[in-house]
Amino acid sequence: MIEVNLYTLASGDLVGFRLSGHSGYAESGSDIVCSAVSSAGLMAANTITEIMKIPAETTAENGNILLKIFSANAVACRDILQGFKLHMLLMEEQYSDYMMVKTTEV
């Protein structure tokens, strides 16, 4: 199962996410759930770090993706991270046997 962990501040502002695990929906290389989650995570992270030039802690290895921004940049990244959250929640509705979205206050 893929775990999508959304990081929030006490105010509710999103400041990042961690994607980990494998969905088990299909064989590696043919798994549309893993592909969709990974692609959305990489797009959000790349938009924030490479296009918007917002400094962030990032890693992407062995199917795990991490993005954490500084709280001072939460407002600047709000739309991207809210869009990512919405996408993950809608995917979770459709593929609840293969992924789980949770929130962690940091």
C-alpha positions in Angstrom: 0.0 0.0 0.0 1.2 3.5 -0.8 1.2 5.9 2.2 0.8 9.6 1.4 1.7 11.6 4.5 0.8 15.2 4.2 2.8 17.6 6.5 0.8 20.5 8.0 1.4 23.3 10.4 -0.9 23.9 13.4 -2.6 26.6 11.2 -3.5 23.8 8.7 -1.1 25.1 6.0 0.6 22.4 4.1 4.4 22.3 4.2 5.2 19.1 2.4 4.6 15.4 2.0 6.2 12.0 2.0 5.2 9.2 -0.4 6.3 5.7 0.5 5.4 2.1 -0.3 4.1 0.3 -3.3 0.4 -0.1 -4.2 0.4 -3.7 -5.3 -2.2 -2.8 -7.9 -0.2 -4.4 -10.7 3.3 -5.7 -11.5 6.2 -3.2 -11.2 6.3 -1.2 -14.5 2.6 -1.7 -15.1 1.2 -0.2 -11.9 -0.9 2.8 -12.7 -1.5 3.7 -9.1 2.2 3.9 -8.3 2.8 5.8 -11.5 0.1 8.3 -10.9 1.1 9.0 -7.3 4.8 9.2 -8.1 4.2 11.5 -11.1 2.0 13.9 -9.1 4.5 14.0 -6.3 7.4 14.7 -8.6 5.5 17.4 -10.4 4.6 19.2 -7.2 8.1 18.9 -5.9 9.7 20.1 -9.1 7.3 23.0 -9.6 8.1 24.2 -6.1 11.9 23.7 -6.2 12.8 24.2 -9.9 10.1 26.6 -11.2 9.2 28.7 -8.1 12.8 28.4 -6.8 11.6 27.7 -3.2 14.2 26.1 -1.0 13.1 22.7 0.3 14.3 19.4 1.7 13.8 16.8 -1.0 14.6 13.2 -1.6 13.5 10.8 -4.3 14.9 7.3 -4.0 13.7 3.7 -4.1 10.1 4.8 -4.8 10.0 7.2 -1.8 9.5 10.9 -2.3 9.9 13.6 0.3 9.3 17.3 0.1 9.4 19.7 3.1 9.4 23.5 2.7 10.1 26.1 5.4 6.9 27.4 7.1 7.7 30.9 5.9 7.1 29.6 2.3 3.7 27.9 3.1 1.7 30.7 1.6 3.7 30.8 -1.6 3.3 27.1 -2.1 -0.3 26.9 -0.9 -2.0 26.4 -4.3 0.5 23.7 -5.5 0.3 21.7 -2.2 -3.5 22.1 -2.0 -3.8 20.8 -5.5 -1.6 17.9 -4.7 -3.6 17.1 -1.6 -6.9 17.2 -3.5 -5.5 14.9 -6.2 -4.3 12.4 -3.6 -7.6 12.4 -1.8 -9.5 11.8 -5.0 -7.2 9.0 -5.9 -7.6 7.5 -2.5 -11.4 7.4 -3.0 -10.9 5.4 -6.2 -8.0 3.2 -5.1 -8.6 2.9 -1.3 -7.3 -0.7 -1.3 -4.0 0.5 -2.7 -3.2 3.8 -1.0 -3.9 5.7 2.2 -3.6 9.5 2.8 -2.9 10.8 6.3 -1.9 14.1 7.8 0.9 14.8 10.3 1.3 18.1 12.1 5.0 19.2 12.1 
